[in-house]
Amino acid sequence: MSRKVTAAIDGKLIADSEDVIRVDEDGAPPRYYFPRHAVHADKLDRSKTTTTCPYKGAATYYTITQNGRKFDDAIWSYEDPYDEHAALKDRMAFYTEKHPAITLTT
């Protein structure tokens, strides 16, 4: 994607990049995968939550702490995606429907 995409919590920027991959999934809003280095939260901790996508592989989740507020499992990443989605490695997507305080701007 060649235009800038940003993510914010309560208006405070936590991610921005022009190198974002958009993934459209059935029954879900478009997902924007930011390079890991583009995510700037006060604190980002890997949680114990994992899920498996039959198309992309195993997802690991992260909790964001921003301005003293915790957002559990607010980000996920495919650390070792299947070959057909190898471009998602080292990228992170935000779980905006679980955490409405997180907004994306495209």
For each residue, the residues with C-beta under 8 A, 3 or more apart:
1: 5 18 19 20 21 22 32
2: 18
3: 18 106
4: 16 17 18
5: 1 16 17 18 20 32 34 104 105 106
6: 13 15 16 104 105
7: 13 14 15 16 32 34 39 94 102 103 104 105
8: 11 12 13 14 102 103 105
9: 12 14 64 66 67 69 71 101 102 103
10: 66 67 101
11: 8
12: 8 9 66 67
13: 6 7 8 16 40
14: 7 8 9 39 40 41 64 66 102
15: 6 7 34 38 39 40 92 94
16: 4 5 6 7 13 38
17: 4 5 20 34 35 38
18: 1 2 3 4 5
19: 1 35 38
20: 1 5 17 32 33 34 35
21: 1 32 33 87 88 91
22: 1 30 31 32 33
23: 30 31 32 33 88 93
24: 30 31
25: 28 30 31
26:
27:
28: 25 31
29: 96 97
30: 22 23 24 25
31: 22 23 24 25 28 93
32: 1 5 7 20 21 22 23 93 94 104 106
33: 20 21 22 23 88 91 92 93
34: 5 7 15 17 20 38 39 91 92 93
35: 17 19 20 38 90 91
36: 39 77 90 91 92
37:
38: 15 16 17 19 34 35
39: 7 14 15 34 36 44 75 92
40: 13 14 15
41: 14 44 64 65 66
42: 64 65 66 67
43: 64 65 66
44: 39 41 62 63 64 65 75
45: 62 63 65
46: 60 61 62
47: 60 61 62 63 72 73
48:
49: 60 61 73
50: 58 59 60 61
51: 58 59 61 76
52: 57 58 59
53: 56 57 58 59 78
54:
55: 82 84 85
56: 53 59 78 81 82 85 88
57: 52 53 78 80 81 82 85
58: 50 51 52 53 78 79 80
59: 50 51 52 53 56 76 77 78
60: 46 47 49 50 76 77 78 79
61: 46 47 49 50 51 73 74 75 76 95
62: 44 45 46 47 73 74 75 76 77 92
63: 44 45 47 70 71 72 73 74
64: 9 14 41 42 43 44 70 71 74 75
65: 41 42 43 44 45 68 69 70 71
66: 9 10 12 14 41 42 43 69 71
67: 9 10 12 42
68: 65
69: 9 65 66 101
70: 63 64 65
71: 9 63 64 65 66 74 99 101 102
72: 47 63
73: 47 49 61 62 63 76 95 98
74: 61 62 63 64 71 94 95 98 99 102
75: 39 44 61 62 64 92 93 94 95
76: 51 59 60 61 62 73 92 93 95
77: 36 59 60 62 90 91 92 93
78: 53 56 57 58 59 60 81 85 88 89 91
79: 58 60 89
80: 57 58 89
81: 56 57 78 85 86 88 89
82: 55 56 57 85 86
83: 86
84: 55
85: 55 56 57 78 81 82 88
86: 81 82 83 89
87: 21 91
88: 21 23 33 56 78 81 85 91
89: 78 79 80 81 86
90: 35 36 77
91: 21 33 34 35 36 77 78 87 88
92: 15 33 34 36 39 62 75 76 77
93: 23 31 32 33 34 75 76 77
94: 7 15 32 74 75 99 102 104
95: 61 73 74 75 76 98 99 102
96: 29 99 100 102 103 104
97: 29 100
98: 73 74 95
99: 71 74 94 95 96 102
100: 96 97
101: 9 10 69 71
102: 7 8 9 14 71 74 94 95 96 99
103: 7 8 9 96
104: 5 6 7 32 94 96
105: 5 6 7 8
106: 3 5 32
